[in-house]
Amino acid sequence: MTAYRPCFVVPNYNHAHKFEQFVGAMREYEMPIIVVNDGSDIVTTSLLKSIDVKFDDVMVLHASKNGGKGSAVKKGIRYSQELGFTHVLQIDADGQHDLEDTRTFIALSKKHPEAVICGYPIYDESVMWGRFLARYLTHVLVWLETLSFNIRDSMCGFRIYPVGTMVELFDQCHVGDRMDYDVEVLVRLYWRSIEIISHAT
């Protein structure tokens, strides 16, 4: 049985503000970090190049032009397979996700290594109604596509994937290259009977 080897995959498009501090916080979890520079501007690209040199456990891939979040995540996952990682923890570069959930997600993934562990946010009364409604409408469409309520939140970018399962999916069908990726990939995985475990973040 292959040993469990996780890493972070972080798509980055023009997120320079406090990103080095965010990388520092991720490094505390002692998991290698793959950052995919998705054709960012000069300021962000320069920062990412300096981070690549500064930290041995951070690897930065540079795309010559912006291909979209999905394209960046797919590049990161394929690269993780080349390096021998078994699982990737996808996280957004803007710091919106709570890194303290990392250990819980990893523990769940180790217990269910063939599953996708997917975060879902809990909103309070302060959430903007328009944002909440847009997310809810997307969830309804996903529930119709899957005829199931198993996918609690298809838009949250904090999730763990088994690398082999993902590369096989990418090789066999096209998955959206832009913001449609997060939603579409979960639907396609569900159609393939891949277990999706939702956990509040």
ZADO-1210 file (C-alpha; in nm, 4 decimals, padded with zeros to 6 digits):
<atoms>
<atom x="00.0000" y="00.0000" z="00.0000" code="MET" pos="1"/>
<atom x="00.1339" y="00.3426" z="-00.0988" code="THR" pos="2"/>
<atom x="00.2226" y="00.5654" z="00.1952" code="ALA" pos="3"/>
<atom x="00.0004" y="00.8698" z="00.2426" code="TYR" pos="4"/>
<atom x="00.1893" y="01.1765" z="00.1124" code="ARG" pos="5"/>
<atom x="-00.0068" y="01.5041" z="00.1069" code="PRO" pos="6"/>
<atom x="00.0859" y="01.8500" z="-00.0175" code="CYS" pos="7"/>
<atom x="-00.0835" y="02.1858" z="-00.0601" code="PHE" pos="8"/>
<atom x="-00.1812" y="02.3129" z="-00.4060" code="VAL" pos="9"/>
<atom x="-00.2454" y="02.6868" z="-00.4207" code="VAL" pos="10"/>
<atom x="-00.3584" y="02.8611" z="-00.7424" code="PRO" pos="11"/>
<atom x="-00.2479" y="03.2236" z="-00.7377" code="ASN" pos="12"/>
<atom x="-00.3572" y="03.5000" z="-00.9719" code="TYR" pos="13"/>
<atom x="-00.2430" y="03.8437" z="-00.8555" code="ASN" pos="14"/>
<atom x="-00.2545" y="03.7668" z="-00.4838" code="HIS" pos="15"/>
<atom x="00.0564" y="03.9371" z="-00.3489" code="ALA" pos="16"/>
<atom x="-00.0785" y="04.1146" z="-00.0404" code="HIS" pos="17"/>
<atom x="00.0186" y="03.9125" z="00.2695" code="LYS" pos="18"/>
<atom x="00.0759" y="03.6026" z="00.0577" code="PHE" pos="19"/>
<atom x="00.4226" y="03.5399" z="00.1992" code="GLU" pos="20"/>
<atom x="00.2739" y="03.5443" z="00.5511" code="GLN" pos="21"/>
<atom x="00.0087" y="03.2998" z="00.4317" code="PHE" pos="22"/>
<atom x="00.2779" y="03.0689" z="00.2969" code="VAL" pos="23"/>
<atom x="00.4546" y="03.0932" z="00.6314" code="GLY" pos="24"/>
<atom x="00.1362" y="02.9846" z="00.8072" code="ALA" pos="25"/>
<atom x="00.0959" y="02.6890" z="00.5705" code="MET" pos="26"/>
<atom x="00.4554" y="02.5794" z="00.6336" code="ARG" pos="27"/>
<atom x="00.3702" y="02.5238" z="01.0001" code="GLU" pos="28"/>
<atom x="00.1773" y="02.2124" z="00.8912" code="TYR" pos="29"/>
<atom x="00.4963" y="02.0562" z="00.7524" code="GLU" pos="30"/>
<atom x="00.3464" y="01.9732" z="00.4147" code="MET" pos="31"/>
<atom x="00.5178" y="02.0695" z="00.0879" code="PRO" pos="32"/>
<atom x="00.3474" y="02.3557" z="-00.0946" code="ILE" pos="33"/>
<atom x="00.2919" y="02.3796" z="-00.4699" code="ILE" pos="34"/>
<atom x="00.1952" y="02.7307" z="-00.5790" code="VAL" pos="35"/>
<atom x="00.0748" y="02.7784" z="-00.9362" code="VAL" pos="36"/>
<atom x="00.1313" y="03.1298" z="-01.0646" code="ASN" pos="37"/>
<atom x="-00.1564" y="03.1649" z="-01.3098" code="ASP" pos="38"/>
<atom x="-00.0079" y="03.4378" z="-01.5286" code="GLY" pos="39"/>
<atom x="00.0024" y="03.6985" z="-01.2516" code="SER" pos="40"/>
<atom x="00.1278" y="04.0558" z="-01.2851" code="ASP" pos="41"/>
<atom x="00.4915" y="04.1557" z="-01.2378" code="ILE" pos="42"/>
<atom x="00.4546" y="04.2340" z="-00.8662" code="VAL" pos="43"/>
<atom x="00.2996" y="03.8974" z="-00.7806" code="THR" pos="44"/>
<atom x="00.5339" y="03.7047" z="-01.0091" code="THR" pos="45"/>
<atom x="00.8386" y="03.8671" z="-00.8495" code="SER" pos="46"/>
<atom x="00.7079" y="03.7829" z="-00.5031" code="LEU" pos="47"/>
<atom x="00.6427" y="03.4212" z="-00.5998" code="LEU" pos="48"/>
<atom x="00.9906" y="03.3852" z="-00.7492" code="LYS" pos="49"/>
<atom x="01.1424" y="03.5137" z="-00.4251" code="SER" pos="50"/>
<atom x="00.9297" y="03.2729" z="-00.2194" code="ILE" pos="51"/>
<atom x="01.0389" y="02.9864" z="-00.4437" code="ASP" pos="52"/>
<atom x="01.4030" y="03.0660" z="-00.3698" code="VAL" pos="53"/>
<atom x="01.3526" y="03.1402" z="-00.0005" code="LYS" pos="54"/>
<atom x="01.1695" y="02.8233" z="00.1081" code="PHE" pos="55"/>
<atom x="01.2895" y="02.4714" z="00.0242" code="ASP" pos="56"/>
<atom x="00.9447" y="02.3211" z="00.0808" code="ASP" pos="57"/>
<atom x="00.7686" y="02.5619" z="-00.1574" code="VAL" pos="58"/>
<atom x="00.7611" y="02.4958" z="-00.5336" code="MET" pos="59"/>
<atom x="00.6240" y="02.7558" z="-00.7721" code="VAL" pos="60"/>
<atom x="00.5011" y="02.6748" z="-01.1224" code="LEU" pos="61"/>
<atom x="00.4708" y="02.9714" z="-01.3576" code="HIS" pos="62"/>
<atom x="00.2146" y="02.9900" z="-01.6391" code="ALA" pos="63"/>
<atom x="00.2988" y="03.2411" z="-01.9124" code="SER" pos="64"/>
<atom x="-00.0617" y="03.3613" z="-01.9294" code="LYS" pos="65"/>
<atom x="-00.3752" y="03.3436" z="-01.7188" code="ASN" pos="66"/>
<atom x="-00.5576" y="03.0173" z="-01.7816" code="GLY" pos="67"/>
<atom x="-00.8079" y="03.0316" z="-01.4961" code="GLY" pos="68"/>
<atom x="-00.8350" y="02.8777" z="-01.1517" code="LYS" pos="69"/>
<atom x="-00.9255" y="02.5333" z="-01.2820" code="GLY" pos="70"/>
<atom x="-00.6315" y="02.5293" z="-01.5185" code="SER" pos="71"/>
<atom x="-00.3967" y="02.6246" z="-01.2347" code="ALA" pos="72"/>
<atom x="-00.5333" y="02.3608" z="-00.9965" code="VAL" pos="73"/>
<atom x="-00.5036" y="02.0917" z="-01.2649" code="LYS" pos="74"/>
<atom x="-00.1419" y="02.1902" z="-01.3319" code="LYS" pos="75"/>
<atom x="-00.0678" y="02.1685" z="-00.9613" code="GLY" pos="76"/>
<atom x="-00.2317" y="01.8273" z="-00.9238" code="ILE" pos="77"/>
<atom x="-00.0481" y="01.6827" z="-01.2233" code="ARG" pos="78"/>
<atom x="00.2814" y="01.8183" z="-01.0899" code="TYR" pos="79"/>
<atom x="00.2082" y="01.6685" z="-00.7480" code="SER" pos="80"/>
<atom x="00.1762" y="01.3268" z="-00.9130" code="GLN" pos="81"/>
<atom x="00.5147" y="01.3725" z="-01.0822" code="GLU" pos="82"/>
<atom x="00.6633" y="01.4361" z="-00.7375" code="LEU" pos="83"/>
<atom x="00.5006" y="01.1270" z="-00.5881" code="GLY" pos="84"/>
<atom x="00.2349" y="01.2871" z="-00.3689" code="PHE" pos="85"/>
<atom x="-00.0822" y="01.0854" z="-00.3106" code="THR" pos="86"/>
<atom x="-00.3166" y="01.3660" z="-00.2010" code="HIS" pos="87"/>
<atom x="-00.3428" y="01.7400" z="-00.2484" code="VAL" pos="88"/>
<atom x="-00.5098" y="01.9935" z="-00.0256" code="LEU" pos="89"/>
<atom x="-00.6411" y="02.2688" z="-00.2507" code="GLN" pos="90"/>
<atom x="-00.6634" y="02.6073" z="-00.0828" code="ILE" pos="91"/>
<atom x="-00.7274" y="02.9583" z="-00.2166" code="ASP" pos="92"/>
<atom x="-00.4460" y="03.2134" z="-00.2175" code="ALA" pos="93"/>
<atom x="-00.6481" y="03.4964" z="-00.0657" code="ASP" pos="94"/>
<atom x="-00.6356" y="03.3512" z="00.2861" code="GLY" pos="95"/>
<atom x="-01.0135" y="03.3174" z="00.3198" code="GLN" pos="96"/>
<atom x="-00.9911" y="02.9591" z="00.4477" code="HIS" pos="97"/>
<atom x="-00.9074" y="02.8702" z="00.8063" code="ASP" pos="98"/>
<atom x="-00.5798" y="02.6790" z="00.8090" code="LEU" pos="99"/>
<atom x="-00.6675" y="02.5366" z="01.1489" code="GLU" pos="100"/>
<atom x="-00.8986" y="02.2961" z="00.9633" code="ASP" pos="101"/>
<atom x="-00.5972" y="02.1410" z="00.7890" code="THR" pos="102"/>
<atom x="-00.5243" y="01.8718" z="01.0482" code="ARG" pos="103"/>
<atom x="-00.8911" y="01.7708" z="01.0675" code="THR" pos="104"/>
<atom x="-00.9109" y="01.7416" z="00.6886" code="PHE" pos="105"/>
<atom x="-00.5893" y="01.5397" z="00.6728" code="ILE" pos="106"/>
<atom x="-00.7147" y="01.3045" z="00.9451" code="ALA" pos="107"/>
<atom x="-01.0401" y="01.2499" z="00.7537" code="LEU" pos="108"/>
<atom x="-00.8494" y="01.1919" z="00.4318" code="SER" pos="109"/>
<atom x="-00.6198" y="00.9360" z="00.5941" code="LYS" pos="110"/>
<atom x="-00.9268" y="00.7530" z="00.7242" code="LYS" pos="111"/>
<atom x="-01.0961" y="00.7696" z="00.3809" code="HIS" pos="112"/>
<atom x="-00.8049" y="00.7854" z="00.1331" code="PRO" pos="113"/>
<atom x="-01.0191" y="00.7205" z="-00.1761" code="GLU" pos="114"/>
<atom x="-01.2629" y="01.0010" z="-00.0914" code="ALA" pos="115"/>
<atom x="-01.2661" y="01.3728" z="-00.1619" code="VAL" pos="116"/>
<atom x="-01.2848" y="01.5810" z="00.1555" code="ILE" pos="117"/>
<atom x="-01.4728" y="01.9007" z="00.0807" code="CYS" pos="118"/>
<atom x="-01.5239" y="02.1997" z="00.3055" code="GLY" pos="119"/>
<atom x="-01.8471" y="02.3864" z="00.3400" code="TYR" pos="120"/>
<atom x="-01.8806" y="02.7257" z="00.5110" code="PRO" pos="121"/>
<atom x="-02.1312" y="02.8027" z="00.7839" code="ILE" pos="122"/>
<atom x="-02.2767" y="03.1502" z="00.7337" code="TYR" pos="123"/>
<atom x="-02.4178" y="03.3773" z="01.0015" code="ASP" pos="124"/>
<atom x="-02.6503" y="03.6763" z="00.9693" code="GLU" pos="125"/>
<atom x="-02.3669" y="03.9000" z="00.8450" code="SER" pos="126"/>
<atom x="-02.3403" y="03.7263" z="00.5056" code="VAL" pos="127"/>
<atom x="-02.4446" y="03.9380" z="00.2076" code="MET" pos="128"/>
<atom x="-02.7836" y="03.8192" z="00.0855" code="TRP" pos="129"/>
<atom x="-02.6840" y="03.8383" z="-00.2817" code="GLY" pos="130"/>
<atom x="-02.3786" y="03.6198" z="-00.2259" code="ARG" pos="131"/>
<atom x="-02.5778" y="03.3674" z="-00.0257" code="PHE" pos="132"/>
<atom x="-02.8522" y="03.3489" z="-00.2887" code="LEU" pos="133"/>
<atom x="-02.6025" y="03.2994" z="-00.5732" code="ALA" pos="134"/>
<atom x="-02.4351" y="03.0133" z="-00.3871" code="ARG" pos="135"/>
<atom x="-02.7706" y="02.8576" z="-00.3024" code="TYR" pos="136"/>
<atom x="-02.8838" y="02.8647" z="-00.6660" code="LEU" pos="137"/>
<atom x="-02.5594" y="02.6935" z="-00.7673" code="THR" pos="138"/>
<atom x="-02.6162" y="02.4273" z="-00.5023" code="HIS" pos="139"/>
<atom x="-02.9686" y="02.3652" z="-00.6358" code="VAL" pos="140"/>
<atom x="-02.8294" y="02.3083" z="-00.9860" code="LEU" pos="141"/>
<atom x="-02.5706" y="02.0666" z="-00.8476" code="VAL" pos="142"/>
<atom x="-02.8381" y="01.8773" z="-00.6552" code="TRP" pos="143"/>
<atom x="-03.0385" y="01.8467" z="-00.9764" code="LEU" pos="144"/>
<atom x="-02.7323" y="01.7258" z="-01.1700" code="GLU" pos="145"/>
<atom x="-02.6529" y="01.4614" z="-00.9084" code="THR" pos="146"/>
<atom x="-03.0069" y="01.3884" z="-00.7812" code="LEU" pos="147"/>
<atom x="-02.8489" y="01.3974" z="-00.4376" code="SER" pos="148"/>
<atom x="-02.7805" y="01.6329" z="-00.1462" code="PHE" pos="149"/>
<atom x="-02.4451" y="01.4645" z="-00.0833" code="ASN" pos="150"/>
<atom x="-02.2444" y="01.7658" z="-00.2061" code="ILE" pos="151"/>
<atom x="-02.3096" y="02.0202" z="00.0671" code="ARG" pos="152"/>
<atom x="-02.1172" y="02.3065" z="-00.0965" code="ASP" pos="153"/>
<atom x="-01.9743" y="02.2808" z="-00.4466" code="SER" pos="154"/>
<atom x="-01.8034" y="02.6224" z="-00.4453" code="MET" pos="155"/>
<atom x="-01.5723" y="02.6032" z="-00.1459" code="CYS" pos="156"/>
<atom x="-01.2091" y="02.5919" z="-00.2606" code="GLY" pos="157"/>
<atom x="-01.0811" y="02.4137" z="00.0517" code="PHE" pos="158"/>
<atom x="-01.0712" y="02.0410" z="-00.0227" code="ARG" pos="159"/>
<atom x="-00.8505" y="01.7320" z="-00.0401" code="ILE" pos="160"/>
<atom x="-00.8292" y="01.5161" z="-00.3520" code="TYR" pos="161"/>
<atom x="-00.6684" y="01.1746" z="-00.4097" code="PRO" pos="162"/>
<atom x="-00.4167" y="01.2549" z="-00.6829" code="VAL" pos="163"/>
<atom x="-00.4504" y="00.9356" z="-00.8890" code="GLY" pos="164"/>
<atom x="-00.8285" y="00.9708" z="-00.9097" code="THR" pos="165"/>
<atom x="-00.7983" y="01.3308" z="-01.0254" code="MET" pos="166"/>
<atom x="-00.5378" y="01.2700" z="-01.2941" code="VAL" pos="167"/>
<atom x="-00.7443" y="00.9826" z="-01.4304" code="GLU" pos="168"/>
<atom x="-01.0459" y="01.2150" z="-01.4484" code="LEU" pos="169"/>
<atom x="-00.8452" y="01.4874" z="-01.6252" code="PHE" pos="170"/>
<atom x="-00.7096" y="01.2345" z="-01.8766" code="ASP" pos="171"/>
<atom x="-01.0554" y="01.1024" z="-01.9615" code="GLN" pos="172"/>
<atom x="-01.2673" y="01.4166" z="-01.9839" code="CYS" pos="173"/>
<atom x="-01.2424" y="01.7943" z="-01.9878" code="HIS" pos="174"/>
<atom x="-01.3055" y="01.9758" z="-01.6602" code="VAL" pos="175"/>
<atom x="-01.3559" y="02.3538" z="-01.6617" code="GLY" pos="176"/>
<atom x="-01.0466" y="02.5744" z="-01.6622" code="ASP" pos="177"/>
<atom x="-01.1899" y="02.8739" z="-01.4828" code="ARG" pos="178"/>
<atom x="-01.4146" y="02.9347" z="-01.1822" code="MET" pos="179"/>
<atom x="-01.6470" y="02.6630" z="-01.3103" code="ASP" pos="180"/>
<atom x="-01.3843" y="02.4074" z="-01.2083" code="TYR" pos="181"/>
<atom x="-01.4743" y="02.3790" z="-00.8390" code="ASP" pos="182"/>
<atom x="-01.8379" y="02.2983" z="-00.9160" code="VAL" pos="183"/>
<atom x="-01.7893" y="02.0818" z="-01.2235" code="GLU" pos="184"/>
<atom x="-01.5162" y="01.8612" z="-01.0804" code="VAL" pos="185"/>
<atom x="-01.7296" y="01.7559" z="-00.7831" code="LEU" pos="186"/>
<atom x="-02.0245" y="01.6701" z="-01.0076" code="VAL" pos="187"/>
<atom x="-01.8034" y="01.4613" z="-01.2357" code="ARG" pos="188"/>
<atom x="-01.6468" y="01.2833" z="-00.9387" code="LEU" pos="189"/>
<atom x="-01.9927" y="01.2089" z="-00.7993" code="TYR" pos="190"/>
<atom x="-02.0997" y="01.0626" z="-01.1342" code="TRP" pos="191"/>
<atom x="-01.7979" y="00.8300" z="-01.1046" code="ARG" pos="192"/>
<atom x="-01.9166" y="00.7148" z="-00.7606" code="SER" pos="193"/>
<atom x="-01.6246" y="00.8788" z="-00.5805" code="ILE" pos="194"/>
<atom x="-01.7175" y="00.9359" z="-00.2172" code="GLU" pos="195"/>
<atom x="-01.7423" y="01.3045" z="-00.1242" code="ILE" pos="196"/>
<atom x="-01.7224" y="01.3799" z="00.2462" code="ILE" pos="197"/>
<atom x="-01.8304" y="01.7294" z="00.3479" code="SER" pos="198"/>
<atom x="-01.6905" y="01.8951" z="00.6591" code="HIS" pos="199"/>
<atom x="-01.7813" y="02.2347" z="00.8015" code="ALA" pos="200"/>
<atom x="-01.5097" y="02.5001" z="00.7831" code="THR" pos="201"/>
</atoms>
